[in-house]
Amino acid sequence: MYQSIIYKEWIKTGKLVILASVIFVGVIMYSFISVKQILRLNGSVNIWEAVIMKDLPLLSTLKWLPVLVAILLALAQFVPEMQNKRLKLTLHLPLPETLIMITMLGFGIAVLLFIYAVTYVVLLPGLGIWFAPEIVQLSFYASLPWFISGLLAYTLTTWICLEPVWRQRIINIAVSIACLSLFFVGTRSGGYNSFIPYLFGFTILSMLFPFYSVSRFKEGVQ
């Protein structure tokens, strides 16, 4: 039964996942080309100095991409479930409702984690060709809040989609925007380092939000 749920989620999101993967590949290639071009025009010494002394971002092209992909994935998964209240049929599968929701959410989170992890596995060693490990590490910590925010955006968008009352959806949207804005506060590289565990902890906690919306849906809240 779990395989059937996962297959259903893939049918809804497969094309989007492939497109998102292609976009990430394109952005990674663009980042490499951009860095190589900057190094060629300005020289390694000047760029290293700009990164260390002036906080020049190396991965700024990725800033909004994790959030955008996560929101689109959640919409592709759960908007169809709310059309004509199809979620009722899904929840009547011969499985506990909690496990059904965990499987659906787990699918989306697993897809995002895979894409994000592959991005880092390719991008960071690639940057290591031109930059010292300290600079690569700095870029990793500078971009990590963007990828964590992608996971949060997924759970919050799911929470919004599954909410049965539009008035409450608007409130959820406002809360979600406020929460996500915490991940994009302008700061120097390393400014988020001590705060990352709290951001990650809140992201894990947010995975409970969709279950609240499902509970309201089951109760027929108007």
Summary of the structure (lengths in Angstrom):
residues: 222
radius of gyration: 19.8
end to end distance: 31.3
largest distance: 63.7
contacts: 653
relative contact order: 0.13
helix: 82%
strand: 0%
